[in-house]
Amino acid sequence: MRKAALATILGFCISPALAADQAALSPAAMKLIADIDARHGEIADLASKIWGLAEVGYKETQSSKLLADTLEAEGFAVKRGVAGIPTAFTAEWGSGDPVIGVLAEFDALPGINQDASPARSPIAGKAAGHACGHNLFGAGSVGAAVAVKDWLAESKTPGTIRLYGTPAEEGGSGKVYMVREGLFKDVDVVLHWHADDKNSAEAETSLANRSAKFRFTGLSAHAAGAPERGRSALDGVEAMNMMTNMMREHVPQDARIHYVITKGGSAPNVVPDAAEVFYYVRHPKPQGVEEIWARVEDAAKGAALGTGTSVAWEIIHGSYPLLVNETLAKMMDAKLREVGGVVYTKEEAAFAKQLYATLGARERKLGDETTIDPYKTSLSYGSTDVGDVSWAAPTVGLNTATWVPGTPAHSWQAVAASGMSIGFKGATNAAKALALAAIELYQNPELRAAARAEFEEKRKGVKYRPLLGDRKPALDYRD
């Protein structure tokens, strides 16, 4: 990434981040922030290109290459195709300890797309979109890694910066295979971030998660002429869904169960001999997922028995809950406050106002993008394969306001902001906070030791077993 002057990106002018705490920054930190600001155009360009590609899990060939090539051009040693995944990679610079890892995601979501417009405007022929902002995640993390590399070189500080290119976060558990492969065993601390409608570094955990595709097999026949000779695989799917829906009343309050029928037959007058339903189960604890999962499997077996069909299932992914490290979270909160929030230009404010009107019920108001949420501990009802990383090494993350306040993830409004300057500004702010956190960790062995001690204490007595078992990466799960 060549250094570039502040530039106009996609017709929107860049304005500086709002950072009330920057007056207390050291000259080195101020220089780091200035260097990342100077690279904003390049971070935005990466994010824009990946947004346009919108490649889904394990299919992110061009997106992965774009990020890896960028790092390689900056002098990083890149290993591609790690952990048996063609689009996974690592890129590192430096040598010795400490080793600081940075995660980068880049997969899009299928079934949703949108132009970078504040009004609903799908792009014809496009089957996916960055509704979770992973184009920003990847670009911002690369920006941070390059800035840290430059700081290590200029300051002659010992240590290694390593970026992990992690595909298929959306239901593919790419990071879990990388954990299973031992790629985090020598890392002192792992840093990550995520696109959001707020700025926050709270100590937020998540739900454990497992998914599978349940495939029912029946017997085809003419639905009118010989229905008695058929056994409907779709009946098996629907019977399973009915039993699972009845079960919802009898699971813990924090559990979540979702499904989508991915194959239900081709014509109403043909009894379908094959049908498939894709299930997710979530719970705050891995053992909670496993207990509910056993009941879902029983529902599948009962559905097959009752409909005269057979059923088999393939575990697709599984993720642990995030293991919160408050030692690191409080440090990251301080760094985010040094960076500050986002200030919209006049054009961006008009974009935000128009998009905000489409959001319906909203918990946030315009203007929240400039502020940092109070520090607290919390539970997110989402899931992420970052959770498994957090059980392998002390891990900390943050969120920045890449979307208009009030925007939910996995929405067309998130796609829209992720493809224009509001999203790009949030990615640059994330790069600054990540880089400041990394420098603090390189210079503060006491902080690293305290984070490791908290990590070991919270992990005590837990034997990590991936919820996806010993299966190979599900490279075709989006087919």
TAVEN-V911040 format. One line per field, one symbol per residue. phi: phi as a letter, one per 30 degrees, with the letter a starting at -180 (. if undefined). psi: psi as a letter, one per 30 degrees, with the letter a starting at -180 (. if undefined). A space follows every 10 residues. Layout:
phi->???
psi->???
This chain:
phi->.ddbdebcch icddbdddbd cddcddeddd ddddddedce dddddddddd eddhcdeicd eddddedddd ddddjddccc idhibecdab bbbjaicdcc cbdbcacccd ibaaddbdce adceiccaad dcidddeddd ddeddddded dedddhddkb cbccdcdhdd icheddddde didcdccdbc caaadacbca bddccbcdab baccccbbbd addcdbddcc bdddeddddd dddddddedb beeddbbbab dcabjcbddc ddcbabbccc bbadbedddd ddeedddddd ddddddcicb bbbbdcaabd ddddbdeddd ddeddddddi cccddedddd eddddedcdi dbcbbejddd ccdddacacc ddbadeeddd ccaebbbabb ddcdejdddi bdddeeddcb dddddddddd edddddddde ddcbdddddd ddddedddde iccdbedcic ddeddcdcd
psi->jkkllklkkh gkkkllljif gffglleeee eeeeeeefge eeeeeeeeee eeehklkggh eeeeeeeeee eefggkjkjl hlggjegkll klkalalljk kkkklgklkl gklklikflk ikjkfkflli fggfeeeeee eeeeeeeeee eeeefhkllk kkkjjjlhei gfhefeeeee fgfgfgkekk kllkkaglkk hlikalklkk lljkjkkbkl lkfeehfffl jjeeeeeeee eeeeeefefh lleflkkllk jfkglfkfgk jkfklkkjkk kklfkefeee eeeeeeeeee eeeeefggal klljkelkkl lkjkjfeeee eeeeeeeeea akkkleeeee eeeeeefffb kkfllkffff lklkklklkk gllkffeeef fflkkkalkl iflkkfkklh lfeeeeffga feeeeeeeee eeeeeeeeee eefifeeeee eeeeeeeffk fkjkjkfgbg llkifgfg.
